[in-house]
């Protein structure tokens, strides 16, 4: 569930903790630029709250990756996506997830994905995370991942092993810099193409389900099943037979 859309921020201040931030005229991480030149008009940039689409664990106990949908695909649509006004309390962490944009002639209606890094002074532990003052859609640690509680207040890990909360936790545990691309997922098996470092090519990681979540058992750099089956002959061939090389 996403937060409220395009609510102006009257004051933009605080600590900048976003990674992959986009300077004016630069593309958003994960976006493919469709226009050869910006189509934005006017000079006044205004700040808005971003649509939050997910959260996945960070690389340590004081960080999270906040997944957002930003205006695109024109490189002039957005700049300075960031996390501001981080306020920590004993039971919760509150922050604003914002970006700057300006009136556009076109090309900014589509949404492109991006991730921002939220860092805290103290370990996040089981504290609730409230973004953009959206208390109705607070984020809770659910097993290995993050998600929302139901209307009755029950906060239990998703029953679906292919839920984004479980997959996000698996990708983070694999040391990926980005959410990755899920190639196949069934209750007991998962394949994700991940980028562990921007200077390295993408790699394919295969996971098996255990009582505590997804556990990686194979890395592959080629198309098909050979490398995965070499590590686990019981892996379902139908899930990997037609896969291209990692991308």
C-alpha positions in Angstrom: 0.0 0.0 0.0 1.4 3.3 -0.9 1.3 6.6 1.0 -0.5 9.8 0.0 0.5 11.1 -3.3 2.1 14.5 -4.0 1.5 16.4 -0.8 3.7 19.5 -0.8 6.3 19.9 1.9 6.4 23.4 3.3 9.9 23.1 4.8 12.6 20.9 3.5 15.4 20.5 6.1 17.2 17.9 8.1 19.8 15.2 7.5 20.3 13.8 4.1 20.6 10.0 4.2 19.5 8.9 0.8 21.7 6.8 -1.4 21.4 6.9 -5.2 20.3 10.5 -4.9 19.7 12.2 -8.2 21.1 15.6 -9.0 19.2 17.9 -11.3 19.2 16.6 -14.8 20.3 13.1 -13.9 18.4 9.8 -14.2 16.7 7.9 -11.4 18.3 4.6 -10.4 16.6 1.8 -12.3 15.0 4.1 -14.9 15.5 3.8 -18.6 15.5 7.3 -20.1 13.0 7.6 -22.9 13.5 11.2 -23.8 16.7 12.6 -25.3 16.3 15.9 -23.5 14.2 17.1 -20.5 10.7 18.3 -21.3 10.2 20.1 -18.0 9.1 23.7 -18.0 9.3 26.5 -15.5 12.1 27.1 -13.0 10.5 26.5 -9.6 11.2 23.2 -8.0 8.8 22.0 -5.3 9.2 19.2 -2.8 6.6 16.4 -2.4 6.3 13.3 -0.4 7.3 10.1 -2.3 5.1 7.1 -2.8 6.6 4.4 -0.6 6.2 0.9 -2.0 8.3 -1.3 0.3 11.1 -1.6 2.8 13.8 -4.2 3.0 16.5 -4.7 5.6 19.8 -2.8 5.2 23.3 -4.2 5.5 23.5 -3.6 9.3 21.2 -3.2 12.2 20.9 0.6 11.8 19.8 0.8 8.2 16.9 0.1 5.9 16.3 0.4 2.2 13.1 2.4 1.5 11.7 1.6 -1.9 9.8 4.4 -3.7 8.1 5.2 -7.0 9.3 8.5 -8.5 8.1 10.5 -11.5 9.9 9.6 -14.7 11.2 8.7 -17.2 12.4 12.1 -18.4 15.7 13.0 -16.6 14.3 16.4 -15.8 11.3 15.1 -13.9 12.9 14.7 -10.5 15.9 15.6 -8.4 17.2 15.1 -4.9 15.1 12.1 -3.7 16.0 11.9 0.0 15.0 11.0 3.5 14.7 13.9 5.9 13.5 14.7 9.5 14.5 11.3 11.0 13.1 11.2 14.5 13.8 8.3 16.7 11.8 7.2 19.8 11.9 4.1 22.0 9.1 2.4 20.0 9.2 4.0 16.6 11.2 5.8 13.9 9.6 8.6 11.9 10.9 10.2 8.7 9.9 12.0 5.6 10.7 10.5 2.2 10.7 13.3 -0.4 11.8 14.5 -3.8 11.8 17.7 -5.8 10.0 18.2 -9.1 8.5 21.1 -11.2 5.7 21.6 -13.7 6.3 19.5 -16.8 5.1 19.5 -20.4 5.1 15.7 -20.4 7.1 12.6 -19.8 6.7 12.7 -16.0 3.4 10.7 -15.6 5.1 7.3 -15.5 6.6 6.0 -12.3 10.1 4.6 -12.0 11.5 2.6 -9.0 14.3 3.8 -6.7 15.7 3.0 -3.3 16.8 5.4 -0.5 18.9 4.3 2.5 17.4 5.2 5.9 20.1 5.1 8.7 19.4 5.5 12.4 21.6 6.4 15.4 20.4 3.4 17.4 19.7 -0.2 16.3 16.3 -0.4 14.5 15.4 -3.7 16.3 11.6 -4.2 16.4 10.7 -0.5 16.3 7.8 0.6 14.1 8.8 2.7 11.1 6.4 5.5 10.1 7.1 7.3 6.8 5.5 10.6 5.7 3.4 10.7 8.8 1.3 7.9 7.4 0.4 6.2 10.7 -2.3 4.1 9.0 0.4 2.3 6.9 3.2 2.0 9.5 5.9 -0.6 8.7 6.6 -3.5 11.1 9.3 -6.1 11.2 7.5 -9.3 10.1 9.8 -12.2 10.4 12.8 -11.6 8.2 11.2 -8.8 6.3 9.0 -5.7 6.7 5.3 -5.2 6.0 2.0 -3.8 7.4 -0.2 -5.2 10.1 -3.8 -6.1 9.4 -6.8 -4.1 10.6 -7.1 -6.2 13.7 -3.5 -5.2 14.6 -2.1 -8.7 14.1 1.6 -8.5 13.0 2.6 -11.9 11.7 5.0 -12.9 8.9 3.3 -13.3 5.5 2.2 -16.9 4.8 3.2 -16.5 1.2 6.9 -17.3 0.8 7.0 -15.2 -2.3 5.7 -12.1 -0.5 8.0 -9.0 -1.1 8.8 -9.0 2.6 10.4 -12.4 2.4 12.1 -11.8 -0.9 13.4 -8.4 0.2 15.0 -10.0 3.2 16.6 -12.7 1.0 18.0 -10.1 -1.4 19.4 -8.1 1.5 21.0 -11.1 3.1 22.7 -11.8 -0.3 24.4 -8.4 0.0 22.7 -6.9 -3.0 22.8 -3.1 -3.7 19.4 -3.1 -5.4 16.1 -5.0 -5.0 17.1 -7.3 -7.8 14.8 -9.0 -10.4 12.8 -12.0 -9.3 13.0 -14.7 -12.0 11.0 -17.5 -10.4 9.4 -18.1 -7.1 7.4 -21.1 -5.7 6.8 -22.0 -2.1 10.1 -23.9 -1.7 12.4 -22.3 -4.3 13.4 -18.8 -5.4 15.7 -17.3 -8.1 16.7 -13.7 -8.1 19.1 -11.7 -10.3 21.0 -9.3 -8.0 23.6 -6.6 -8.4 26.1 -6.9 -5.5 28.3 -4.1 -6.6 27.8 -1.5 -9.4 31.3 -2.4 -10.8 30.4 -6.0 -11.2 27.9 -7.7 -13.6 24.6 -9.1 -12.2 24.6 -12.5 -10.8 21.9 -15.1 -10.3 21.2 -16.4 -6.8 19.1 -19.5 -6.0 17.4 -19.9 -2.6 15.7 -22.8 -0.8 13.0 -22.2 1.8 13.7 -23.1 5.4 11.9 -22.6 8.7 13.6 -19.2 9.1 13.2 -17.9 5.6 15.1 -18.1 2.3 18.6 -19.5 2.3 20.9 -19.1 -0.7 22.6 -22.2 -2.0 23.9 -21.4 -5.5 25.3 -18.6 -7.6 25.0 -18.6 -11.4 26.5 -16.4 -14.1 25.0 -18.2 -17.2 21.7 -19.0 -18.7 19.7 -22.1 -17.9 20.0 -24.5 -15.0 23.5 -26.1 -15.1 25.1 -24.1 -12.3 22.0 -24.3 -10.1 21.5 -28.1 -10.6 25.1 -28.7 -9.9 24.6 -27.3 -6.4 21.1 -28.8 -5.9 19.9 -31.6 -8.2 16.4 -31.4 -6.7 15.9 -27.9 -8.0 12.8 -27.8 -10.3 14.2 -27.6 -13.9 11.0 -25.9 -15.1 11.9 -22.8 -13.1 15.3 -22.2 -14.8 15.3 -24.0 -18.1 14.3 -21.0 -20.2 16.1 -18.3 -18.2 18.5 -16.0 -20.1 21.8 -15.0 -18.6 21.6 -12.8 -15.4 20.6 -9.2 -16.2 
